[in-house]
Amino acid sequence: MKNIKKQYQKVCEAYVEAFCNKQDLLFDGWIGNDVGTIAVISDFYFDFDDIRTDIDTNQPAELITEWYYRNLDNQKYINYKSYISGFRDYNKLHAATGRGKV
């Protein structure tokens, strides 16, 4: 089982390295040193699944930071998979959920 854990950690590190090179950002570590969860990268906090999705789907550089800031600016959350699929309308999101306009 230790071998599986080491392999997983290496895979996570490879994804983060590719992501940081692509985005021109610096990896600072994992929250709580828990590899494969939330990565601290420059001034961002990225879930590993979003990093993996960004690399696996070959998204343009800086799209993920655009998504990150739009979520902060709107104080609402659209997941990254929806964002890369083209969903950008925060007002429609909240109309559909009954939460009103942004």
Helices and strands as residue ranges (DSSP letters): H 2-23, E 27-30, G 31-33, E 38-41, E 44-47, H 48-56, H 63-74, H 80-84, H 90-97
